[in-house]
Amino acid sequence: MSLIAAHQKDADLLADINRADLGQGFCCWWLGQSGFLIKTAAGMLLFDPYLSDSLTTKYASTDKPHTRMSQRVVDPATLIGLDVITSSHNHTDHLDAQTLSPLLAANPQAKLVVPEANRAFVADRLEMDPRLPLGLNDGQSVIVGPFTLHGIAAAHNTVARDDAGQCKFMGYVATFETPAGPAAIYHSGDTLWHDSLVEQLSAFDLSLALLPINGNLPTRRVAGNLWGQEAAMLAKTVGAKCVVPCHYDLFTFNTQTPDAFVAACQELEQPYRVPRGGERLDFPLS
C-alpha cells in the first residue's frame, strides 16, 4: 500500500516553519494523528506528537497490526525552538518515547506538560527525572513561557481518575497573546462527549478547536473518540471560531474519512479547515 503523501515534510516543512509570516495571529501545522505545532510571535507549542513507527513495529506480528497510512512529516530530532510539548494521556500515539526523547534532547529549554496522574508513568517511559514534567489536573492551569495551559477533563472512554481524583486523560486549552489580542486553542486529546465538557470549554473564547474524528467502534478493541459529526457539533456548541479534525489517516484499523465532519460543519455553518500532513494553516486574528 502506498502511503498518503504529505503536503510537505522534512526540510521543506522545517523551512516553512522558520519563514512563516505570523501577521497578527498564529500558525498551525498538522503533524499527523493528534500532533499539532503552534507558532506565535512569542514562541512555539507542540501538542501530542507521534513521529515514529514504534507502534507499527510493536504490533507487527499481532492480531492488531498498526499499519501506517501516511508519510511521517518530520524527524523529531530536527524540530527545534519549542517552548512547550504536551502529552494528554499514556497511549503511545500521545506519549511516544521514540518521539519525545529526541524532541526533548533537541529542545532542552522545552517543558513537557502531562496529566499529574501520569507523572510516574511518563518519567518511567521517557527515562527522565519524575520532577521534570509539569503535571496538571482538570480545572488547573500552568504558565509556561508565553503560554498558559489549562487542564480539561477527557473521556477515553470514561473520565478516569486516580485514587487522588486526578484525571488520567486530559485535553488542554492554551491561551496566549497575539498582536491582535488574546487567543485560545483547545486540543482535546482523545475524548468522547461528556457531561462537563461544554461547561469547561465555554469559559474560553476559542480561536481554534483541534478534535478527533475517528469515532468509537468497540470492534477495534481500542478506546474511542468523537465521530466527525460530534466534533463539528462540539465546536459549534462551544463557539469555536474554527475547528480542525485529527486522529485519522495514520493506522488502517482506526481511522475515518473527514467527509462526515465536513458535511456536518457545512450544515451547522461551523467554520473548519482540513489540512494535509505538514500543511500550514494561518489564523491572522485581525
N, C-alpha and C positions, 0 to 999 in steps of 0.2 A: 504494500500500500504506500503510495506516495504521500508525503507529509504536506499539510496545508502550508503554503508559503507565507512567510512573514511579510508584512508591509515593508519593513526594514529591520535589519539586525546587525549585530556586531559593530564593526567600525562605523557603518552608516548611522546606526542608532545612536552610538555614543557621540558622533558629530552633531546629530540633530539635538540631542540633549544639551550639548555645550552651546550651540548657537541659537537656541530657542528664544524668540522675542516674547517676553512676558507681557508687554504692554502694561495695562493697568490691573491685570489679574494674575492667572496662574496657568500652567500647562500640565497635562496628564498624559502618561503613556501606559497602555496596557501591555504588560509583560507576559501575559498568558495566565490561564487558570484564574486565581484571585489576586495576582500581583499587579500593583499599580505604582508607578513612580509619579510623585507630585513635585513640581518645581515652582517655587515662588521667588520673588526678588530677594527674599531673606534666607532661603535655604531649601533643602530637599528632604522629602519624606517618602519612604518606601513601605507600602502596605503588603504584608503577607506574600513575599516572593517564593516561587518554586522554580528554580532554574537549573535543574539537573535531571538525570534519568534514574534517580535512586529507586523510585517506586517501580519503574519498568523492570529494573534488574531484580528487585526484591521478589516480585510476583511472577517472574518469567516462567517458572516451572510449576505453577499452581493452577487451581481451577478458577482463579480470578485474575487473569493477566491484565496488567495495566499497559495496554498497547497505546503508544503515543500517536496523536493525530496531527500535531502542529510542530513546526520547527521551533527550537529554542531560540529566543531573540538575542540573548547576550550571555557571555561568560560572567558569572557573578564577581570573579576576581578583578574584572576590568571596570566595574561600576563604582565610581568614586564620587566624593563630595557629599555624602549622605549625612544628615543630622539625626534622623530617626528611622528605625526599622521596626516593624511590628510583627508579632505573631498572635493571631486571635485564638488559637487553641492548639492542641498537641498532635493533630493529624499531620502526617508528614508533608502533604502538599501545602501546609501552612507553617510547619516547623521542620525544615529540612536541613540537616547538618551539612550536607554537600553544597547547599546554597548559602546558609547563614554563616558558616565558619569562614569561607573565603571572603564574604562580604564584610564581616567584622574585622578580618585581618587587613583588608584594603581600606577600611574606614574606622581607624581606631578611635576617632572622635565621636562616632555614632553611638547613640543609646538604643538599646533593644527594649521595647515595651511589650510586656506579656501580661496575661492574667496572673494576679498574685497567687491564685490557687495552683498554678502550674510551675511556680518558680523552681522547685526542686527537680521536676521532670526536665524542664528546659536546661538547667545547669548540667544535669547528667548527660543529656543527649548532645549538648554542644561542648561538653568537657570544659566548662568555664566556672569561675567563682560564682557561687549562688548569690553573692551580694551584688553582682554586676547588673543583672536585668532590673528594669524598673517595673515593679509589679503594680497592677491596677485592678480595682474591682468595679462593678457597675455602680454608677452614681458618684464615682470618684473622678478626679482629674489630676493631671500632672503636666507641668510646663517643661518642655524640652526645647531649648533654643528658641526659635521663632514660633514654635507650635505649642498649642495646648491640646492634649489628648484627653478625651472624656470617655469613660467606660460605659458601654451599652450592653445589657444582657442579651445573649443569643440563645436560641433554642435549636439544639442539634442532637437529637430531635426534641429534647426537653431542655428547660433551663436548669442544667445540672449544677449543683453546688457541692463544695467540700464540707467537711464537718464544721468548719468555721463560718459556713454560709457564703463563701466566696465563689463567684462564677468560674466554671471551668471553660465555658465557651463564651466568647465576647465579640462585640463589634466595637468600633471606635468612631467618635466624631472628632476630627481635627479642626480646630479653629485657629485662624491666623489673620494677620493684617496684610492688605494689599494697598497700592497707591489709590485704588478706587474705594477702599473701605474694607470692613471685615468680611471674611469668607469662612464657610464651614463645609467640610466634606465628610460624609458618612460612608464608612467601609463596614459592611455588616459582618465580615467573616462568614461562616456558614450558619444559616439560620432558616427556620420556618417562621411564619407569622405567629406571634404570641401576644398575650393579653396586654403586657406593659410596653410593647414596642412602640406603638403610636404615641403613647403618652411621653415616653422618654425622648423620642425624636422631635416631637412638636415643640420642645423647648428651644430648638435651634432653627435658625433661618438657613436652611440647607442650600448651598450653591450647587451641590452635586451629591448624588447617591450612587454608590457602587454596589450592585446587588447581584447575587447568584440567580441563575435561571435554569439550572439542570434538573430541578424538580425532586420529587420524593417517591421512589419506587422501591418497595421492600424486596423485590426480586433481585435488585442489585447487591443486596447484603451489605450496604453501607448506609450511614446516616444521610438524611436527605436535606433538601434546600427548597427555597421558594420555586414555584413554577414561574414561567415568564409572565403570565397574566397577573400573578400575585405580586411580582416585583414591580410591574407597571402600576398596579393599584396602590401598593405601599408608597411608592414615590409620589403619586398623586395625593394620597391621603395626608402625607406629612408636608406637602407643599414644596418638594424639591424642585429647584429651578431646572435641573436636568438629571436624567438617570442613565447610567451606562451598565450594560449587563456583563456578567463574568461567570466563571466556573463552568465553562463548556469548551468543546473543541480541544481538550487535552487528552482524555482517555476514552477509548471507544465504548467502554462498558458503562460510562457515567456521563452522558452528555445529552444535550438537546440543541436543536437549531434555535436561533433567535427569532424565528418567524412569529410565534405566538406572542412573544414580548413586544415586537414591533407593532403587530396588529392591535394589541391592547393599548399601547401608548397612543397610537393614532386615534383609536376610538375614544379614549379618555382625554385627548388633547394634552397629553403629558409630553413635554419636550424630552428628547432622548438622542443619544448617539450610539452607534455600534461600530467600534474600531476594529481594525485587524491587528494582529500581533505586532507590537513595536510601533504602532501608529500614534502620532501625537494629536491630542485634542487641545484646542486653545479655548480658554474661558476668560475673555477680556474684562468682564465685570464693569464695563464703562457704559 
